[in-house]
Amino acid sequence: MNTQYTTEEPVKDNKFIIYQIMVRLFGNQNTTNKHYGTRDENGVGKFNDITDKALSEIKALGTSHVWYTGVIEHATMTDYSAYNIKPDDPDIVKGIAGSPYAIKDYYDVDPDLAVDVKNRMTEFVALIRRTHQHQLKVIIDFVPNHVARTYNSDAKPTGVVDFGTNDDKTKAFSPQNDFYYIPGQPFVVPAGTNAGGEAFTSPLKDNRFDENPAKATGNDVFSATPSLNDWSETIKLNYGVDYQDHRKTYFDPVPPVWEKMRDILVFWAKKDVDGFRCDMAEMVPVEFWNWVIPAVKKVNPNIIFIAEAYNPQEYQKYFTTGQFDFLYDKVGLYDGLKRLIRDEPNGHVKDITYVWSQESRGFSSRMVRFLENHDEERIASAGFAGNPWLAKPAMVVAATLSSGPVMIYFGQEVGEPGKGNEGFGGEDNRTTIFDYWGVPEHQKWMNNGRFDGGGLSENQQNLRAFYQKLLTTVASNRVIREGKFYELAHLPEFSHKQYAYLRFTDKQRVLVIANFDRNQDLNTRIHLPQELLQTLQVSDKKSVIFKNLLTGGSFFITDIQAGIPVHVLPSDAWLLEF
């Protein structure tokens, strides 16, 4: 078979479906949505809001894994001192609720998410158990690169020593230090900081934070005066790399941070989580992953590690040396599909070809494909597509191009536009991760905790039905899970906005046709190459029945040699099984 149009990689069935939930937002029924609103004004979702009914509906979408985002305790402007939780200085917190990626205590969960704050861990463990009862697996975030400036574990197990406790703060770098320091210089709160907005008051809000010497920020800024645009609310952890001396490494003996992080991962593995999505995994030395992932898998051999990774040149290394199970496919497939969805001048299906033929060749079944997550613009936002249906062909491609995982973000399936100036999040086409907020279109599906879609428009119900049909199909279809791939290139009447490929096994075939063109129908006949017809053993069949897996419609043709008639509308896609 012509290897120009296919790959030699053995197909591995990794077709699981991840549904990402920002727990703080998911169950919140409050519709106030006040700019810089407090927890009590704008409301907050709880672990207990993710009910059996919610989980059964998530499962019905085709979901196999739920990624609970924002579980571990992070810095916040909300005062929980009544529960013996040390208050955070608001001058180094972004948003009243705070970023879930500024971890304050790796051994605890966010008190916002508990009905009974004192029993917050019990409520999360109950959610894990409840999720498992619905045959769904649990993924949580692991944030290895940085912590909140106010990191303080009040829930750590006996014998655990907090980060920085034994550091020699006179040294900018020491292999034995947990942090990086700027000796002789106190930290300066970034210019432009206005903690919690104009109306927010706190005895600690004074544009000062006592940190002397200053520590380097999470995004590798070695300065006592970082910008507000830096990850100024976080401090970078030291994995034994001296960034200011040509990135010299000191991995023997094993740095203290490595051992602390291993213990944290084991702690959560023993809570029966099924996987970790590892934040900014490339900002931590790959040697650490090589050391820690096998150690955690000794506790649970089935636990999975997903790396948030953005450098295609490093992908192979993070699989081989790093021992990761899966990586994000953001820079390749997501970015290419986004250009096509947005009808950008440089949008071209050759970007899809490049992904499978070069960028992820050999490991495509280990790349997590998606069109939304908490970092990216909402499809339905004004800044992305506006109309969520314009992403239909891209979602079909993301879900079927390989046998790897596919992910959606809560609200994506009902066209949530991420509209509103929430506070620190601002009007940025995203659903905020920094603020207390209600997510309006998602709330219509939630329907006051009924999780029955009762508030959705007909258009939204149809959109959710499309996602459900697509995801349940790819989750159950053996061809899409296990089939080989063949690109149908250089098809007549196909433009640079139209794309087709075949997924096939010895017994079944699925033809995928995606029309990204917003204006032009794709009305043509697809002639399969002769070598492919022989491989598929359909060249001499008198009639071949084609079933559209997305619509349920079917047709048959008496001579496949004469071509397969297709008529795909603008911004639409077909899945034809034959």
Stockholm file with secondary structure:
# STOCKHOLM 1.0

chainA/1-578         MNTQYTTEEPVKDNKFIIYQIMVRLFGNQNTTNKHYGTRDENGVGKFNDITDKALSEIKALGTSHVWYTGVIEHATMTDYSAYNIKPDDPDIVKGIAGSPYAIKDYYDVDPDLAVDVKNRMTEFVALIRRTHQHQLKVIIDFVPNHVARTYNSDAKPTGVVDFGTNDDKTKAFSPQNDFYYIPGQPFVVPAGTNAGGEAFTSPLKDNRFDENPAKATGNDVFSATPSLNDWSETIKLNYGVDYQDHRKTYFDPVPPVWEKMRDILVFWAKKDVDGFRCDMAEMVPVEFWNWVIPAVKKVNPNIIFIAEAYNPQEYQKYFTTGQFDFLYDKVGLYDGLKRLIRDEPNGHVKDITYVWSQESRGFSSRMVRFLENHDEERIASAGFAGNPWLAKPAMVVAATLSSGPVMIYFGQEVGEPGKGNEGFGGEDNRTTIFDYWGVPEHQKWMNNGRFDGGGLSENQQNLRAFYQKLLTTVASNRVIREGKFYELAHLPEFSHKQYAYLRFTDKQRVLVIANFDRNQDLNTRIHLPQELLQTLQVSDKKSVIFKNLLTGGSFFITDIQAGIPVHVLPSDAWLLEF
#=GR chainA/1-578 SS CCTTSSCCSCCCCCCCEEEEEEHHHHTCCCCCCCTTCCHHHHCCCCGGGSCHHHHHHHHHTTCCEEEEETCEEECCSSCCGGGTCCCCCGGGCSSSSCCTTSEEEEEEECGGGCSSGGGHHHHHHHHHHHHHHTTCEEEEEECCSEEETTCCCSSCCTTCCCTTTTCCTTCSCCTTCSBCEETTCCCCCCTTCCTTCTTCCCTTCSSCCCCSSEECBTTSCCCSSCCTTSCTTEEEBCSSEETTTTTEECCSSCCHHHHHHHHHHHHHHTTTCCEEEETTGGGSCHHHHHHHHHHHHHHCTTCEEEECCCCGGGHHHHHHTTCCSEEECIIIIIHHHHHHHTTCTTCCTHHHHHIIIIITTTCGGGEEEESCCTTSCCTTSTTTTSSGGGGHHHHHHHHHSSSSCEEEETTGGGTCCCCSCCSSSCSSSSCCSSSCCCCHHHHHHHTTTTCSCTTCCHHHHHHHHHHHHHHHHHHHCHHHHHCEEEECCSCTTCCTTEEEEEEECSSCEEEEEEECCSSCCEEEEECCCHHHHHHHTCTTCSCEEEEETTTCCEEEESCGGGCEEEEECTTEEEEEEC
#=GC SS_cons         CCTTSSCCSCCCCCCCEEEEEEHHHHTCCCCCCCTTCCHHHHCCCCGGGSCHHHHHHHHHTTCCEEEEETCEEECCSSCCGGGTCCCCCGGGCSSSSCCTTSEEEEEEECGGGCSSGGGHHHHHHHHHHHHHHTTCEEEEEECCSEEETTCCCSSCCTTCCCTTTTCCTTCSCCTTCSBCEETTCCCCCCTTCCTTCTTCCCTTCSSCCCCSSEECBTTSCCCSSCCTTSCTTEEEBCSSEETTTTTEECCSSCCHHHHHHHHHHHHHHTTTCCEEEETTGGGSCHHHHHHHHHHHHHHCTTCEEEECCCCGGGHHHHHHTTCCSEEECIIIIIHHHHHHHTTCTTCCTHHHHHIIIIITTTCGGGEEEESCCTTSCCTTSTTTTSSGGGGHHHHHHHHHSSSSCEEEETTGGGTCCCCSCCSSSCSSSSCCSSSCCCCHHHHHHHTTTTCSCTTCCHHHHHHHHHHHHHHHHHHHCHHHHHCEEEECCSCTTCCTTEEEEEEECSSCEEEEEEECCSSCCEEEEECCCHHHHHHHTCTTCSCEEEEETTTCCEEEESCGGGCEEEEECTTEEEEEEC
//
